[in-house]
Amino acid sequence: MSRLQSCWRGLCAAALSATSLAAAPAAAQDLASFEKRTTVHTLPNGYTFLIVERQGAPVFSFATRVDVGSAQEVPGITGLAHMFEHMAFKGTPRLGTTDFAREKTALVELEQAYLAYELARAAVKPDQAEVERLHAVFKEKQTAAQQYVVPNAFDEALSREGGVGLNASTSAEATTYYYSLPSNKFELFAYLESERFIHPVFREFYKERDVVMEERRQRTESQPIGRLIERLLATAFLAHPYKQPTVGYMSDLQRFTMTDAEQFFRTYYTPANMVTAIVGNVKASEIIPVLDKYFGRLPAAGKPPALRTFEPPQAAELSVTLREKAQPFYIEAYHKPSAMHPDEPVYDAIAEILGRGRTSRLYTSLVEKQKLAVQAQVGGGLPGVKYPHLFLALAVPARGVTTDKVAEALRAELSRMITEDVTDEELTRFKTRAKADLIRSLDSDSGLASQLVTYHTLTGDWRELFRYVVRMEAVTKADIRRVSGDVFKPANRTVARLENDAAPAAASTGGTR
């Protein structure tokens, strides 16, 4: 939602490439001018569309945000939100198959075979011979279903018609789908997008599950930073599902079923739980009848129940240490309120002043002056922003420098945010950059569509995207000191260290809640 919005996967990439943690913020340009060109259209079934008319090239972009992510998962099915994102590109009964009637029968038989195999191997005392027999039957049924599949049919149908940027993403709190098309292909968009949510086909489910498992191996299990972040979340969150990795635990990826995925889809992919922003060279009066025709076919259903679990206050400093043959790494994570909290712009200011770029306090102090680190940053939104989450300060120690030494210097800078006012120059730079970042983020149709659905889903009103800059303009030095004092407390801190296992082992301290 703000500059603090960065996913843990992005953090891993940033750490490895030494790029910034900060994601572009959303604030306001001229709300009045956007209101004139923006139409909100809600169908009787609850599906909401945000339409922004823009002159220019005859193209449009869209972003569909489904209000579901890994936070809605429970133990046993972690990774399922991300898994369905993959499934959404597998086509429909009319696209991606040579004979759907026969494929449908084959898929039913495949699932029956898998469930029998899963039941046998999950037994308290499994009969190994029977497990192997049932696994062989499952593989036979998988081969039988595969013969009807036309690979990549959904992607190719769009590419042939000029579609670009076809992709999707899953976070802890949302699943987003997006691409761009020529304006004269709008009806194709409406047909294909509605079809894949009305008639999803879970073809190649177990094959794709293997792909996701390999994704986890590459991005988490083979990356020291990935493993560190996963353990940081598991340590910092005692109860809230934010502790679960979006990609899922390997044990769950090996066990959840097509039946689980279908139930997950029916629960969360309801029209009232989806928002689509359409931005580009379109006219609302012309496309609304098309939207009604196709998306109005989705059966009406209310929003799923709200998440019940809340994270209890942390009562003592916690820590986790990994020892690897890898570059040492140091992170401090502090619990902070959700992005809807009134103080969110203040957190943006703190992140900007402390850790954005080479003029930030952490970089200037730890990297340039003391030469204790080769990288120092601040970021947030880990692993999401909808619920109370984590504000991070991190550093990559320089050669021969211990993480203890880095921690001492980093905490000195955090303490300064509590005991000293920031300068006029620092506060002005934050506000100036915030406005510039907004303008850049709204330049492209796809960027604007993404921002609109994010704000509308989180706040219930897309206009908050533009009102946010007013809130940032109101941030004061006193606000920064007050919020810094609230958040940068030892009892609110979780420390994650990656130590080179060739170095002498240091005592690890921790705490309890």
C-alpha positions in Angstrom: 0.0 0.0 0.0 2.9 2.4 0.7 6.6 2.5 0.3 6.7 -0.1 3.0 5.0 -2.6 0.8 7.5 -5.3 0.0 7.1 -9.0 0.1 9.6 -11.3 1.7 10.5 -12.8 -1.7 11.4 -9.3 -2.9 13.5 -8.8 0.3 15.5 -11.9 -0.5 16.1 -10.7 -4.0 17.1 -7.3 -2.8 19.5 -8.7 -0.3 21.2 -10.8 -3.0 21.4 -8.0 -5.5 21.9 -5.1 -3.1 19.0 -3.2 -4.5 16.5 -1.1 -2.5 13.9 -2.7 -0.3 11.5 0.2 -0.9 8.6 -0.3 -3.2 7.0 2.7 -4.9 4.5 4.4 -2.7 1.1 5.4 -3.6 0.0 9.0 -2.9 -2.0 11.6 -4.8 -1.7 13.6 -7.9 -4.9 15.5 -8.8 -7.9 13.6 -7.4 -10.4 15.8 -9.1 -9.1 15.1 -12.6 -9.1 11.3 -11.9 -12.6 11.4 -10.6 -13.8 12.8 -13.8 -12.3 9.9 -15.8 -13.0 7.1 -13.3 -16.2 5.0 -13.1 -17.0 2.5 -10.3 -19.3 -0.2 -11.6 -20.5 -3.0 -9.2 -22.5 -5.9 -10.7 -25.5 -7.4 -8.9 -23.4 -10.4 -8.0 -20.9 -8.1 -6.1 -18.1 -7.9 -8.6 -16.6 -4.4 -8.6 -14.9 -2.7 -11.6 -12.8 0.5 -11.6 -12.6 2.0 -15.1 -10.2 4.8 -15.9 -10.5 6.4 -19.3 -7.1 7.6 -20.7 -6.4 8.9 -24.2 -3.4 7.6 -26.1 -2.5 4.4 -27.8 -5.5 2.1 -28.5 -4.6 -0.3 -25.6 -5.8 -1.0 -22.1 -4.3 -2.7 -19.0 -6.2 -4.4 -16.2 -5.4 -5.8 -12.8 -7.7 -8.2 -10.9 -7.1 -8.5 -7.2 -8.7 -11.4 -5.3 -8.8 -10.7 -1.6 -7.1 -14.0 -0.7 -3.5 -15.0 0.0 -1.5 -17.3 2.3 -3.0 -15.6 5.3 -6.3 -17.4 4.5 -4.6 -20.8 4.6 -4.6 -23.2 7.4 -2.0 -25.9 8.4 -2.1 -28.6 5.8 -2.9 -26.5 2.8 -0.2 -23.8 3.0 0.8 -22.7 -0.5 -2.7 -23.3 -2.0 -3.4 -19.7 -2.8 -0.2 -19.6 -4.9 -1.1 -23.0 -6.4 -4.4 -21.7 -7.6 -2.7 -18.8 -9.3 -0.9 -21.4 -11.4 -4.1 -23.2 -12.1 -5.8 -20.1 -13.4 -3.6 -20.2 -16.5 -4.5 -23.8 -17.4 -7.5 -22.9 -19.5 -11.2 -23.7 -19.5 -13.5 -26.4 -20.7 -13.3 -24.8 -24.2 -9.6 -23.8 -24.1 -6.7 -26.1 -23.4 -8.3 -29.4 -24.2 -8.8 -31.7 -27.2 -11.9 -33.4 -25.7 -13.2 -31.9 -22.5 -15.9 -34.5 -21.9 -13.4 -37.3 -21.8 -10.8 -35.1 -20.0 -13.4 -34.4 -17.3 -14.0 -38.1 -16.7 -10.2 -38.7 -16.7 -9.7 -35.9 -14.1 -12.3 -37.4 -11.8 -10.6 -40.8 -12.0 -7.2 -39.2 -11.5 -8.4 -37.5 -8.2 -10.0 -40.7 -7.0 -6.7 -42.5 -7.5 -4.7 -39.8 -5.8 -7.0 -39.7 -2.8 -6.7 -43.5 -2.4 -3.0 -43.3 -2.6 -2.8 -40.4 -0.1 -5.1 -42.2 2.3 -2.8 -45.3 2.2 0.5 -43.5 2.7 -1.0 -41.3 5.6 -2.0 -44.4 7.5 -0.4 -44.9 11.0 1.2 -48.1 9.8 1.2 -47.8 6.0 1.4 -51.0 3.9 4.3 -50.1 1.7 3.4 -52.5 -1.0 -0.1 -51.2 -1.2 1.2 -47.6 -1.2 3.4 -48.4 -4.2 0.6 -50.1 -6.0 -1.8 -47.1 -5.5 0.9 -44.7 -6.6 1.4 -46.7 -9.8 -2.4 -46.4 -10.4 -2.3 -42.7 -9.8 0.6 -42.2 -12.3 -1.4 -44.2 -14.9 -4.4 -42.0 -14.4 -2.3 -38.9 -14.6 -0.9 -40.1 -18.0 -4.5 -40.8 -19.2 -5.6 -37.3 -18.3 -2.6 -35.6 -19.8 -3.4 -36.9 -23.3 -6.2 -34.4 -23.6 -4.2 -31.3 -22.6 -3.2 -28.6 -25.0 -0.3 -26.9 -23.2 -0.2 -23.1 -22.9 -3.4 -22.6 -24.7 -4.6 -19.7 -22.5 -1.3 -17.8 -22.9 -1.1 -18.4 -26.6 -4.7 -17.3 -27.3 -4.0 -13.9 -25.8 -0.5 -13.5 -27.3 -2.0 -14.1 -30.8 -4.3 -11.2 -30.2 -1.6 -8.8 -29.1 -1.7 -9.5 -25.3 1.4 -8.6 -23.4 2.6 -8.8 -19.8 0.5 -11.8 -19.0 1.3 -12.7 -15.4 0.0 -13.0 -11.8 1.3 -12.9 -8.3 0.4 -14.2 -4.9 1.2 -12.5 -1.6 0.2 -13.1 2.0 -3.0 -11.3 1.5 -3.9 -11.1 -2.2 -3.7 -12.8 -5.6 -3.4 -10.5 -8.6 -3.8 -11.2 -12.3 -2.8 -8.7 -15.0 -1.9 -8.1 -18.7 -2.6 -5.6 -21.5 -4.5 -5.9 -24.8 -5.4 -3.8 -27.8 -8.7 -1.9 -27.0 -10.5 -3.6 -29.9 -9.9 -6.9 -28.0 -11.8 -5.9 -25.0 -14.6 -8.5 -25.4 -11.9 -11.2 -25.7 -10.6 -10.1 -22.3 -14.0 -10.1 -20.8 -14.8 -13.6 -22.1 -11.5 -15.2 -21.2 -11.2 -13.6 -17.7 -14.7 -14.5 -16.8 -14.4 -18.0 -18.1 -11.4 -18.9 -16.1 -13.2 -17.9 -12.9 -16.5 -19.4 -13.8 -15.2 -22.7 -15.2 -11.7 -23.3 -13.8 -10.2 -26.6 -14.9 -7.7 -28.2 -12.6 -5.8 -29.9 -15.4 -2.2 -30.9 -14.8 -2.7 -30.1 -11.1 -0.2 -32.6 -9.7 2.3 -31.9 -12.4 2.1 -28.2 -11.6 2.4 -29.0 -7.9 5.8 -30.5 -8.7 6.7 -27.2 -10.4 5.8 -25.2 -7.3 7.9 -27.6 -5.2 10.8 -26.9 -7.4 10.1 -23.2 -7.1 10.3 -23.5 -3.3 13.6 -25.4 -3.6 15.2 -22.7 -5.8 13.9 -19.6 -3.9 13.9 -20.8 -0.3 15.6 -24.0 0.4 18.7 -23.3 -1.8 19.0 -19.7 -0.7 20.4 -18.9 2.8 18.5 -15.5 2.9 15.3 -17.3 1.9 15.7 -19.7 4.8 16.5 -16.9 7.2 13.4 -14.9 6.2 11.2 -18.0 6.6 12.6 -18.6 10.1 12.3 -14.9 11.0 8.6 -15.0 10.2 8.1 -18.2 12.1 9.8 -16.6 15.1 8.2 -13.2 15.0 4.6 -14.4 14.6 3.3 -16.8 17.3 -0.3 -17.1 16.2 -1.0 -15.1 13.0 -0.9 -16.9 9.7 1.6 -14.3 8.4 4.2 -16.8 9.8 3.3 -19.2 6.9 5.4 -18.9 3.7 3.4 -17.9 0.7 4.9 -20.6 -1.4 3.9 -23.1 1.3 5.7 -25.6 3.4 7.2 -28.5 1.5 5.3 -31.1 3.5 2.0 -29.4 2.5 3.0 -29.1 -1.1 3.5 -32.8 -1.1 0.1 -33.5 0.3 -2.7 -31.1 -0.6 -5.0 -32.3 -3.3 -7.1 -31.1 -6.3 -10.1 -31.5 -4.0 -8.5 -29.0 -1.6 -7.9 -26.6 -4.4 -11.5 -26.8 -5.6 -12.8 -26.1 -2.1 -10.4 -23.2 -1.7 -11.6 -21.7 -5.0 -15.3 -22.0 -4.2 -14.7 -20.3 -0.8 -12.5 -17.3 -1.9 -13.0 -16.7 -5.6 -16.5 -15.1 -5.2 -17.5 -12.0 -7.1 -17.8 -9.9 -3.9 -14.2 -10.8 -3.1 -12.8 -9.6 -6.4 -12.0 -6.1 -7.8 -10.8 -5.4 -11.3 -9.3 -2.1 -12.5 -9.3 -1.3 -16.2 -7.1 1.6 -17.4 -6.5 2.8 -20.9 -8.1 3.8 -24.1 -11.6 2.6 -23.3 -15.0 4.3 -22.7 -16.9 3.2 -19.6 -20.3 3.6 -21.4 -19.2 1.1 -24.1 -17.5 -1.5 -22.0 -19.9 -1.7 -19.0 -22.5 -3.7 -21.1 -19.7 -6.1 -22.0 -18.7 -6.5 -18.4 -22.3 -7.1 -17.4 -22.7 -9.7 -20.2 -19.7 -11.9 -19.2 -18.8 -11.2 -15.6 -22.5 -11.1 -14.6 -22.5 -14.9 -15.2 -20.4 -15.5 -12.1 -22.8 -16.8 -9.4 -23.4 -14.3 -6.6 -21.8 -15.1 -3.2 -20.8 -12.9 -0.3 -17.3 -12.2 1.0 -15.7 -15.1 2.9 -15.5 -14.7 6.7 -12.9 -12.3 8.0 -9.7 -13.7 9.5 -10.2 -14.4 13.2 -6.6 -14.8 14.4 -4.8 -11.8 15.8 -1.1 -11.7 16.8 -0.7 -11.2 20.6 1.7 -8.5 21.7 5.3 -9.6 21.8 6.6 -9.7 25.4 10.3 -10.2 25.0 13.1 -9.9 22.4 13.3 -13.0 20.2 16.1 -14.2 18.0 17.0 -16.8 15.4 20.4 -17.7 14.1 21.4 -19.7 11.0 24.9 -20.8 10.5 25.8 -21.3 6.8 28.7 -21.1 4.5 27.4 -17.7 3.3 27.7 -14.0 3.5 26.7 -12.9 7.1 23.4 -11.0 7.2 21.7 -9.1 10.0 18.0 -8.2 10.4 15.9 -6.6 13.1 12.2 -6.9 12.8 9.7 -4.8 14.8 5.9 -5.3 14.9 3.9 -2.4 13.5 0.2 -1.8 12.8 -1.5 -2.5 9.6 -1.2 -0.1 6.6 -4.7 1.2 7.4 -3.5 2.7 10.7 -3.4 6.5 10.9 0.4 6.4 11.5 1.2 4.6 8.3 2.6 7.8 6.6 4.9 8.3 9.6 6.3 4.8 9.1 7.0 5.8 5.5 8.9 8.8 6.7 10.9 6.8 9.2 11.8 4.3 6.4 12.8 7.0 4.0 15.0 8.9 6.5 16.6 5.8 8.0 17.1 3.5 5.1 16.3 4.7 1.6 19.3 5.1 -0.6 22.8 6.5 -0.2 21.6 9.6 1.7 19.8 7.7 4.4 21.1 7.6 7.9 21.9 3.9 8.0 23.8 3.9 4.8 25.7 7.1 5.7 26.6 5.8 9.1 27.2 2.1 8.8 28.5 2.0 5.2 30.2 5.2 4.4 31.5 6.5 7.8 32.0 3.5 10.0 32.5 1.0 7.2 30.8 -1.7 9.2 28.5 -2.8 6.4 28.4 -3.0 2.6 24.6 -2.6 2.6 22.1 -1.1 5.1 18.4 -0.6 4.4 15.0 -0.3 6.0 11.7 -1.7 4.7 8.4 -3.0 5.7 5.3 -4.8 4.6 6.8 -8.1 5.6 5.0 -10.3 4.7 2.0 -8.1 3.9 0.3 -4.9 5.0 -3.4 -5.8 5.5 -2.8 -7.0 9.1 -0.2 -5.8 11.7 3.1 -6.8 10.2 6.9 -6.2 10.5 9.1 -3.2 10.0 12.7 -4.2 9.1 16.2 -2.8 9.5 18.9 -4.8 7.9 22.6 -4.7 7.1 25.2 -6.9 5.3 28.4 -6.8 7.5 31.7 -5.8 5.9 34.5 -8.4 5.8 35.7 -9.2 9.3 32.9 -7.3 11.0 30.6 -9.2 13.4 26.9 -9.0 13.4 27.1 -7.9 17.0 29.1 -4.8 15.9 26.6 -4.1 13.2 23.7 -4.5 15.6 25.3 -2.0 18.0 25.7 0.6 15.3 22.2 0.0 13.8 20.5 0.4 17.1 22.3 3.6 17.8 20.7 5.0 14.7 17.2 3.7 15.7 17.7 5.3 19.1 18.5 8.7 17.5 15.0 8.6 15.8 13.5 8.5 19.4 15.8 11.0 21.1 16.5 13.6 18.3 14.3 15.4 15.8 15.0 14.7 12.2 16.2 17.7 10.2 14.1 20.0 8.0 16.1 18.7 5.0 15.3 15.1 5.8 11.6 15.7 6.3 11.4 17.8 3.1 13.2 15.2 1.1 10.8 12.5 2.2 7.8 14.5 1.1 9.3 15.5 -2.2 10.3 11.9 -3.1 6.8 10.7 -2.1 5.2 13.0 -4.6 7.7 12.1 -7.3 7.2 8.4 -6.7 3.5 8.7 -7.0 3.7 10.5 -10.4 6.0 7.7 -11.7 3.8 5.0 -10.4 0.8 6.4 -12.2 2.5 7.0 -15.5 1.7 3.5 -16.9 -1.8 2.1 -17.3 -0.7 -1.2 -15.7 0.9 0.6 -12.8 -2.2 2.7 -12.1 -4.5 -0.4 -12.4 -2.4 -2.2 -9.8 -2.4 0.7 -7.4 -6.2 1.2 -7.8 -7.1 -2.4 -7.0 -4.7 -2.5 -4.1 -6.2 0.6 -2.4 -9.8 -0.2 -3.2 -9.4 -3.7 -1.8 -7.6 -2.6 1.4 -9.6 0.6 2.1 -12.8 0.2 0.3 -12.2 3.4 -1.7 -9.7 3.9 -4.6 -9.5 7.6 -3.8 -7.3 6.8 -0.8 -4.6 6.3 -3.3 -4.7 10.1 -3.9 -5.5 11.2 -0.4 -2.4 9.4 1.0 -0.1 12.2 -0.1 -2.1 14.7 2.0 -1.5 12.4 5.0 2.2 12.3 4.2 2.4 16.1 3.9 1.0 16.3 7.5 3.8 14.2 9.0 5.8 16.2 11.6 9.1 15.7 13.4 7.1 15.1 16.6 5.2 12.3 14.9 8.4 10.6 13.9 9.8 10.7 17.4 6.5 9.4 18.9 6.1 6.5 16.5 9.8 5.6 16.7 9.5 5.4 20.5 6.4 3.2 20.1 8.0 0.7 17.8 11.7 0.5 18.4 11.5 -1.2 21.8 13.6 -4.3 22.7 10.5 -6.3 23.7 9.0 -5.6 20.3 12.1 -6.8 18.4 12.9 -10.1 16.6 16.5 -10.5 15.5 17.5 -12.8 12.6 21.2 -13.5 12.0 23.0 -15.4 9.2 26.4 -16.3 10.5 29.2 -17.8 8.4 29.7 -21.2 10.0 33.5 -20.9 9.5 33.5 -18.1 12.1 33.6 -18.8 15.9 30.1 -19.5 17.3 28.7 -16.8 19.4 26.1 -17.3 22.1 22.6 -16.7 20.8 20.2 -14.9 23.1 16.5 -15.2 22.8 13.3 -14.7 24.8 9.8 -15.8 25.4 6.5 -14.3 24.9 
